[in-house]
Amino acid sequence: MKHKNRVQNLEKDLALSAKGSGNMLKIAILSISTLIISFVSVSGVFPALSEDLGVTQMQSELMMTIPALAVIIFIFVSNVVAPKIGMKKTVILGMLTTAVGGVFPAFVQSFIPILVSRFFLGAGVGLVNTWAVRYITLLFDEKESASLMGFRSSAEILGQMVVAALSGFLFRFGWHVSFLAYGIAFVNVILIVIFVPDVELPKSKNDEKGKVKLPAVVYLLAIFGTLIVITAAGISFRFPAMATEIRGSEYNPNTMMALWPLLSIIAAITYGKLSLLLGKKLLYLALGILATSAFFTGFSNGNYPLLVIGLFLHGVVPAWFFPFIFMTVSKMTTGKEQSVAFSYIVVGIKSGVFLIPFVVSLIETVFQTNELTAPYPVLGGLLILAAIFIATVGTKMVRKAYLD
């Protein structure tokens, strides 16, 4: 009951409903999310870049992955910066850093400056990541927030697709020019400056005491999010290699890789209505679909249609699962606690990307196999065990969080 009272007593001047906010406010807030996963959008540029600059495979991979490291670091930095300069200025600073870090490689021709600029790209994303979610929970009522959380997931995927498409078009003029695709971040800055308000962060009693006390379930959800990413992203990462293994070295898997995000966007758009209709059942539905996707992928040896079904199914899950997590956490935390809780969830998600090669390699070592599909039945089984754990221990932890 204490928590329920805290939620009901959030500063009323922050409770702006969609009716009074206007569509441009929604578009501007959703624009914050469009570049959150875009650091992987220009991955097709790096083979040509590496050949031109004469860098090693390890250096090339470092340029691709270092933004993710910067994201994790600057998610926590943003929690220190935002209370001092405000949410809006933090988001603008992050978006400008993303823009500059993104386009800078278009003007240099050496490894170190490009590596540094890629780090700045990730730093900018880290500064805005938490607030892309927090703005929604602060400015909209619960029903509208649920809907916008789904659209936010769509914005991430759409942003990745747009940057990838624009980068691919610009690539014909040289790999340098491809990086100009990140210039769309400047458009986002304009939208944020004009339409997004500078919201004062609400405080909880624990903020006044100078401490942050998070419900234990937040840490559980962060770990759970890591498992979801390892499974879902792991399927898409390995799909080209698995598809080529089935169809031959001349096969081009790019068409399927370009199409599967469309299903993810559709799933994200439906999240708001489904969450209101199904409640926590949507969580178990998402986990069931991802486990099915993992099993289809794992047992697709020589069966290309089964592999494709596995690829498309996995795209549904993040669009339902992560908005559900953020909405659940937003109901049991307030003030600085909520910002820190969101940060832990996002770090869990980003860490999953880092852990993919290590986890699949560990599974292959344990089972003494080199089959590309071998890790996925194991991951599917882990998801089923995780769902059982969430349904029992996790449910008790959520109830306790609401009563605290």
Secondary structure, 3 states (H helix, E strand, C coil): CHHHHHHHCCCHHHCCCHHHHCHHHHHHHHHCCCCCCHHHCCHHHHHHHHHHHCCCHHHHHHHHHHHHHHHHHHHHHHHHHHHHHCHHHHHHHHHHHHHHHHHHHHHCCCHHHHHHHHHHHHHHHHHHHHHHHHHHHHHCCHHHHHHHHHHHHHHHHHHHHHHHHHHHHHHHHCHHHHHHHHHHHHHHHHHHHHHCCCCCCCCCHHHHCCCCCCCHHHHHHHHHHHHHHHHHHHHHHHHHHHHHHHHCCCCCCHHHHHHHHHHHHHHHHHHHHHHHHHCCHHHHHHHHHHHHHHHHHHCCCCCHHHHHHHHHHHCHHHHHHHHHHHHHHHHHCCHHHHHHHHHHHHHHHHHHHHHHHHHHHHHHHHCCCCCCCCHHHHHHHHHHHHHHHHHHHHHHHHHHHHHC
